[in-house]
Amino acid sequence: MTSEARFLLNYIVLAFGWGSLSFVCTFAWIRGAAPERYGAAVFFASSIAYAALTLITREPLPISQEVFFDGAAAVGFLILAVRYNSTWLGAAMVAKGIQLGLHGVHLTDEADFKIGPV
């Protein structure tokens, strides 16, 4: 695959991802009640903050920042789930918790650490 085709494919995947994120959050904001609006705001704010830091630093963020953003979003969903007693917010919190756990496993992966002389 040529570099131009790879760039175009990456751009299409990125545009589809941000488009679907924007659509779902907008749909939840328009059609939902207060819990859905707050949940959409938590998720969208977490995604925007992550993307903004990635654009500012011009490189992928270290895994520790990904763990922070996942944890912040999971705590936000936990607060909303307890406050509104909502099952779908609890499911969103569990999904973000799973993502947090996967990034945490990557954080403690021994392959990332250099052992021996530097």
PyMOL commands that set and color helices and strands:
alter all, ss='L'
color gray80, all
select helices_A, chain A and resi 3-31+34-57+63-84+87-107+110-112
alter helices_A, ss='H'
color red, helices_A
deselect
rebuild
show_as cartoon
